[in-house]
Amino acid sequence: MDQTNQKDSLLASPASRAAAFSVHVFTALGAGIALIALLEAVREHWTAMFAWLGLALLVDALDGPIARRLDVARVQPNWSGDVLDLVVDFVTYVFVPAYAITASGLLLPVAAPLLGAGIVVTGALYFADRRMKAADNHFRGFPALWNAAAFYLFLLHLPPALSSLAVTILIVLTFVPFHVIHPVRVVRLRRLTLSLLAIWAVLAVITLAFDFDVGAPVTIALCAIAAYIVGSDAVIRFVRSFGA
């Protein structure tokens, strides 16, 4: 911490410093939620696990805007919100979902441990990659959203061979330099993206409420939104290439 940040921190009022630190506590709460989700996964209470991971996702969505509003980086410079966020994201986005994918029986038994290890190793490397976001805030490569990947594996319940192949492809795509939309920070088509994200959240809650026993319309809608998030940038770039 440099002297300027130290001085700014000392000038802040005790109330401001307390409020700023409470944001770090709020972010760290995601790690506690991840532990509860893991306990549910160990019990094979998969719907409850996804519900807790959904709560962690909500915490992750809220802490950033609150931190920027309270100027946490300036008021509490001794704690790195960026590092804390990455630590919590790893356990909620990667580690707990990796356990669920490995232990759920959705993969080929011989492949499950290796693929589970592949998920956590590549996920850790992805979070350490300084190039993980492009200048326009798109993610570079598959952004280690293994919580979402696990959700779709449980939703579609494909044959183990196909599920294993899908996980293998996602592991490889972690290092392929295509762009995936950040649902909140990418400016292009933001209204459409946020609208689809809201629809996805409602459909996901319905899916969990019915323990993944939903009809084709809900499944198709969820898959279409996922295709938009993952592939829309590639489609736009492809179309634009013809006009160049």
Sine and cosine of phi, psi and omega as CSV:
sin_phi,cos_phi,sin_psi,cos_psi,sin_omega,cos_omega
0.00,0.00,0.79,-0.61,-0.04,-1.00
-0.99,0.14,0.15,-0.99,-0.09,-1.00
-0.92,0.39,-0.53,0.85,0.00,-1.00
-0.90,0.43,-0.72,0.69,0.02,-1.00
-0.90,0.43,-0.62,0.79,0.03,-1.00
-0.88,0.47,-0.67,0.74,0.00,-1.00
-0.91,0.41,-0.69,0.73,0.02,-1.00
-0.87,0.49,-0.63,0.78,0.00,-1.00
-0.91,0.42,-0.67,0.74,-0.01,-1.00
-0.92,0.38,-0.49,0.87,0.01,-1.00
-0.97,0.25,-0.37,0.93,0.00,-1.00
-0.94,0.35,0.53,-0.85,0.00,-1.00
-0.95,0.31,0.40,-0.92,0.05,-1.00
-0.83,0.56,-0.60,0.80,0.02,-1.00
-0.90,0.43,-0.65,0.76,0.01,-1.00
-0.91,0.42,-0.67,0.74,0.01,-1.00
-0.91,0.41,-0.62,0.78,0.02,-1.00
-0.91,0.41,-0.68,0.73,0.02,-1.00
-0.89,0.45,-0.66,0.75,0.00,-1.00
-0.91,0.43,-0.68,0.73,-0.01,-1.00
-0.92,0.40,-0.52,0.85,0.02,-1.00
-0.89,0.45,-0.46,0.89,0.07,-1.00
-0.92,0.39,-0.66,0.75,0.06,-1.00
-0.88,0.47,-0.64,0.77,0.04,-1.00
-0.89,0.46,-0.65,0.76,0.01,-1.00
-0.88,0.47,-0.70,0.72,0.04,-1.00
-0.88,0.47,-0.73,0.69,-0.02,-1.00
-0.90,0.44,-0.39,0.92,0.06,-1.00
-0.84,0.54,-0.48,0.88,0.04,-1.00
-0.86,0.52,-0.56,0.83,0.03,-1.00
-0.92,0.39,-0.63,0.78,0.06,-1.00
-0.91,0.42,-0.64,0.77,0.05,-1.00
-0.89,0.45,-0.61,0.79,0.03,-1.00
-0.88,0.47,-0.63,0.78,0.03,-1.00
-0.89,0.46,-0.69,0.72,0.03,-1.00
-0.89,0.45,-0.66,0.76,0.05,-1.00
-0.87,0.49,-0.65,0.76,0.02,-1.00
-0.91,0.42,-0.65,0.76,0.05,-1.00
-0.87,0.49,-0.64,0.77,0.06,-1.00
-0.92,0.40,-0.61,0.79,0.02,-1.00
-0.91,0.41,-0.65,0.76,0.02,-1.00
-0.87,0.49,-0.56,0.83,0.04,-1.00
-0.99,0.13,-0.01,1.00,-0.05,-1.00
0.88,0.47,0.51,0.86,0.14,-0.99
-1.00,-0.02,0.97,0.25,-0.20,-0.98
-0.92,0.40,-0.64,0.77,0.01,-1.00
-0.89,0.45,-0.68,0.73,0.04,-1.00
-0.89,0.45,-0.62,0.78,0.03,-1.00
-0.86,0.51,-0.74,0.68,-0.01,-1.00
-0.91,0.41,-0.54,0.84,0.04,-1.00
-0.90,0.44,-0.69,0.73,0.04,-1.00
-0.92,0.39,-0.63,0.77,0.06,-1.00
-0.91,0.42,-0.54,0.84,0.09,-1.00
-0.91,0.42,-0.63,0.78,0.06,-1.00
-0.90,0.43,-0.64,0.77,0.06,-1.00
-0.89,0.46,-0.60,0.80,0.04,-1.00
-0.90,0.43,-0.61,0.79,0.04,-1.00
-0.91,0.41,-0.67,0.74,0.06,-1.00
-0.87,0.50,-0.68,0.73,-0.01,-1.00
-0.90,0.43,-0.55,0.83,0.00,-1.00
-0.96,0.28,-0.49,0.87,-0.11,-0.99
-1.00,-0.04,-0.50,0.86,-0.16,-0.99
-0.93,0.38,-0.58,0.82,-0.01,-1.00
-0.88,0.47,-0.82,0.58,0.04,-1.00
-0.85,0.53,-0.62,0.78,0.02,-1.00
-0.92,0.40,-0.67,0.74,-0.01,-1.00
-0.89,0.46,-0.67,0.75,0.01,-1.00
-0.92,0.38,-0.60,0.80,-0.01,-1.00
-0.92,0.40,-0.60,0.80,-0.02,-1.00
-1.00,-0.02,0.05,1.00,0.03,-1.00
0.80,0.60,0.77,0.64,-0.11,-0.99
-0.88,0.47,-0.62,0.78,-0.04,-1.00
-0.87,0.50,-0.55,0.83,0.00,-1.00
-0.99,0.10,-0.66,0.75,-0.12,-0.99
-0.97,0.23,-0.55,0.83,0.00,-1.00
-0.79,-0.61,0.93,0.36,-0.09,-1.00
-0.96,0.27,-0.19,0.98,0.01,-1.00
-0.95,0.30,-0.34,0.94,0.02,-1.00
-0.93,-0.38,0.76,-0.65,0.02,-1.00
-1.00,-0.01,0.94,-0.33,0.05,-1.00
-0.90,0.43,-0.55,0.84,0.01,-1.00
-0.90,0.43,-0.73,0.69,0.00,-1.00
-0.91,0.42,-0.70,0.71,0.01,-1.00
-0.86,0.51,-0.68,0.74,-0.01,-1.00
-0.89,0.46,-0.66,0.75,0.01,-1.00
-0.91,0.40,-0.63,0.77,0.03,-1.00
-0.88,0.47,-0.75,0.67,-0.02,-1.00
-0.92,0.39,-0.66,0.75,0.01,-1.00
-0.87,0.49,-0.61,0.79,-0.02,-1.00
-0.88,0.47,-0.70,0.72,-0.05,-1.00
-0.96,0.29,-0.54,0.84,-0.05,-1.00
-1.00,0.05,-0.60,0.80,-0.04,-1.00
-1.00,0.03,-0.44,0.90,-0.15,-0.99
-0.86,-0.50,-0.87,0.50,-0.23,-0.97
-0.92,0.40,-0.80,0.60,-0.01,-1.00
-0.90,0.44,-0.72,0.69,0.07,-1.00
-0.87,0.50,-0.59,0.81,0.02,-1.00
-0.88,0.48,-0.66,0.75,0.06,-1.00
-0.88,0.47,-0.71,0.71,-0.03,-1.00
-0.88,0.47,-0.70,0.72,0.00,-1.00
-0.90,0.45,-0.63,0.77,-0.05,-1.00
-0.96,0.29,-0.65,0.76,-0.16,-0.99
-1.00,-0.07,-0.13,0.99,-0.14,-0.99
-0.99,0.16,-0.23,0.97,-0.07,-1.00
0.99,0.11,0.15,0.99,0.00,-1.00
-0.98,0.19,-0.32,0.95,-0.04,-1.00
-0.96,-0.28,0.23,-0.97,0.13,-0.99
-0.88,0.48,0.75,-0.66,-0.06,-1.00
-0.81,0.59,-0.64,0.77,-0.02,-1.00
-0.94,0.34,-0.45,0.89,-0.07,-1.00
-1.00,-0.07,-0.39,0.92,-0.15,-0.99
-0.82,0.57,-0.77,0.64,-0.01,-1.00
-0.89,0.46,-0.64,0.77,-0.01,-1.00
-0.92,0.39,-0.67,0.74,0.01,-1.00
-0.93,0.36,-0.61,0.79,0.07,-1.00
-0.87,0.49,-0.70,0.72,0.06,-1.00
-0.90,0.44,-0.63,0.78,0.03,-1.00
-0.89,0.46,-0.60,0.80,0.02,-1.00
-0.89,0.45,-0.76,0.65,-0.08,-1.00
-0.95,0.31,-0.57,0.82,0.01,-1.00
-0.93,0.37,-0.76,0.65,-0.01,-1.00
-0.93,0.36,-0.54,0.84,0.06,-1.00
-0.90,0.43,-0.67,0.74,0.04,-1.00
-0.90,0.45,-0.67,0.74,0.03,-1.00
-0.90,0.44,-0.61,0.79,-0.02,-1.00
-0.90,0.44,-0.69,0.72,-0.02,-1.00
-0.93,0.37,-0.36,0.93,0.04,-1.00
-1.00,0.02,-0.14,0.99,-0.07,-1.00
-0.98,0.19,0.89,-0.46,0.00,-1.00
-0.93,0.36,-0.19,0.98,0.00,-1.00
-0.99,-0.16,0.26,0.97,-0.11,-0.99
-0.90,0.44,-0.37,0.93,0.06,-1.00
-0.84,-0.54,0.67,-0.75,0.07,-1.00
-0.98,0.18,0.11,-0.99,-0.03,-1.00
-0.89,0.46,-0.48,0.88,-0.01,-1.00
-1.00,-0.06,0.26,0.96,0.08,-1.00
0.97,0.26,0.16,0.99,0.20,-0.98
-0.95,0.33,0.53,-0.85,0.16,-0.99
-0.96,0.28,0.55,-0.83,0.05,-1.00
-0.98,-0.20,0.92,-0.39,-0.08,-1.00
0.99,0.10,0.06,-1.00,0.09,-1.00
-0.89,0.45,0.87,-0.50,-0.21,-0.98
-0.99,0.12,0.60,0.80,0.07,-1.00
0.82,0.58,0.58,0.82,0.04,-1.00
-1.00,0.07,0.90,0.43,-0.07,-1.00
-0.96,0.28,-0.32,0.95,0.13,-0.99
-0.90,0.43,-0.68,0.74,0.05,-1.00
-0.93,0.36,-0.66,0.75,0.02,-1.00
-0.87,0.49,-0.69,0.73,0.03,-1.00
-0.89,0.46,-0.66,0.75,0.02,-1.00
-0.84,0.54,-0.70,0.71,-0.03,-1.00
-0.95,0.31,-0.54,0.84,0.08,-1.00
-0.90,0.44,-0.66,0.75,0.05,-1.00
-0.93,0.36,-0.59,0.80,-0.01,-1.00
-0.92,0.39,-0.75,0.66,-0.09,-1.00
-0.99,0.16,-0.51,0.86,0.02,-1.00
0.74,0.68,0.85,0.53,0.00,-1.00
-0.95,0.31,0.27,-0.96,0.14,-0.99
-0.83,0.55,0.55,-0.83,-0.07,-1.00
-0.80,0.60,-0.59,0.81,0.00,-1.00
-0.90,0.43,-0.67,0.74,0.01,-1.00
-0.94,0.34,-0.63,0.77,0.04,-1.00
-0.89,0.45,-0.64,0.77,0.03,-1.00
-0.90,0.43,-0.65,0.76,0.04,-1.00
-0.90,0.44,-0.67,0.74,0.00,-1.00
-0.88,0.47,-0.68,0.73,0.02,-1.00
-0.90,0.43,-0.66,0.75,0.03,-1.00
-0.86,0.50,-0.69,0.72,0.00,-1.00
-0.89,0.46,-0.68,0.73,0.01,-1.00
-0.91,0.42,-0.61,0.79,0.05,-1.00
-0.87,0.49,-0.70,0.71,0.01,-1.00
-0.91,0.41,-0.66,0.75,-0.04,-1.00
-0.92,0.40,-0.27,0.96,0.08,-1.00
-0.83,0.56,-0.52,0.85,-0.09,-1.00
-0.94,-0.33,0.18,0.98,0.04,-1.00
-1.00,-0.07,0.80,-0.60,-0.14,-0.99
-0.98,0.18,0.80,0.60,0.19,-0.98
-0.99,-0.13,0.26,-0.97,-0.11,-0.99
-0.96,-0.29,0.68,-0.74,0.06,-1.00
-0.87,-0.50,0.70,-0.72,-0.06,-1.00
-0.89,0.46,0.73,-0.68,0.30,-0.95
-0.99,0.12,0.90,-0.43,-0.17,-0.99
-0.85,0.53,-0.38,0.93,-0.06,-1.00
-0.96,-0.29,-0.65,0.76,-0.20,-0.98
-1.00,-0.03,-0.33,0.94,0.02,-1.00
-0.97,0.25,0.81,-0.58,-0.10,-1.00
-0.97,0.26,-0.66,0.75,-0.07,-1.00
-0.88,0.48,0.79,-0.61,0.02,-1.00
0.84,0.54,0.53,0.85,-0.10,-1.00
-0.88,0.48,-0.67,0.75,-0.02,-1.00
-0.88,0.47,-0.70,0.71,0.03,-1.00
-0.89,0.46,-0.70,0.71,-0.03,-1.00
-0.88,0.47,-0.72,0.70,-0.01,-1.00
-0.92,0.39,-0.59,0.81,0.05,-1.00
-0.90,0.44,-0.71,0.71,0.03,-1.00
-0.91,0.41,-0.59,0.81,0.03,-1.00
-0.90,0.44,-0.64,0.77,0.04,-1.00
-0.90,0.43,-0.67,0.74,0.05,-1.00
-0.88,0.47,-0.68,0.73,0.01,-1.00
-0.86,0.51,-0.68,0.73,-0.03,-1.00
-0.88,0.48,-0.68,0.73,0.02,-1.00
-0.89,0.45,-0.72,0.70,-0.02,-1.00
-0.91,0.41,-0.58,0.81,0.03,-1.00
-0.91,0.41,-0.66,0.75,0.04,-1.00
-0.89,0.46,-0.68,0.73,0.05,-1.00
-0.87,0.49,-0.68,0.74,0.00,-1.00
-0.88,0.48,-0.69,0.72,0.03,-1.00
-0.93,0.37,-0.60,0.80,0.00,-1.00
-0.88,0.47,-0.52,0.85,0.01,-1.00
-0.98,-0.19,0.28,0.96,0.08,-1.00
0.81,0.58,0.70,0.71,0.04,-1.00
0.93,0.37,0.12,0.99,0.02,-1.00
-1.00,-0.08,0.95,0.31,-0.02,-1.00
-0.89,-0.45,0.32,-0.95,-0.05,-1.00
-0.98,0.20,0.05,-1.00,-0.03,-1.00
-0.87,0.50,-0.65,0.76,-0.02,-1.00
-0.85,0.53,-0.68,0.73,0.02,-1.00
-0.91,0.41,-0.69,0.72,-0.01,-1.00
-0.89,0.46,-0.71,0.71,-0.01,-1.00
-0.90,0.44,-0.67,0.74,0.00,-1.00
-0.89,0.45,-0.68,0.73,0.02,-1.00
-0.89,0.45,-0.66,0.75,0.00,-1.00
-0.93,0.36,-0.60,0.80,0.01,-1.00
-0.91,0.41,-0.65,0.76,0.03,-1.00
-0.91,0.41,-0.65,0.76,0.05,-1.00
-0.88,0.47,-0.65,0.76,0.02,-1.00
-0.89,0.45,-0.61,0.79,0.04,-1.00
-0.90,0.43,-0.72,0.69,-0.03,-1.00
-0.89,0.46,-0.70,0.71,-0.10,-1.00
-0.98,0.19,-0.63,0.78,-0.20,-0.98
-0.93,-0.36,-0.12,0.99,-0.12,-0.99
-0.90,0.44,-0.63,0.78,-0.01,-1.00
-0.90,0.43,-0.66,0.75,0.02,-1.00
-0.89,0.45,-0.63,0.77,0.02,-1.00
-0.91,0.41,-0.70,0.72,0.00,-1.00
-0.88,0.47,-0.70,0.72,0.02,-1.00
-0.90,0.43,-0.60,0.80,0.02,-1.00
-0.91,0.42,-0.72,0.70,0.00,-1.00
-0.90,0.44,-0.66,0.75,-0.01,-1.00
-0.91,0.41,-0.46,0.89,-0.02,-1.00
-0.90,0.43,-0.44,0.90,0.02,-1.00
-0.97,0.23,-0.43,0.90,-0.01,-1.00
-1.00,0.00,-0.11,0.99,-0.04,-1.00
-0.96,0.28,0.00,0.00,0.00,0.00
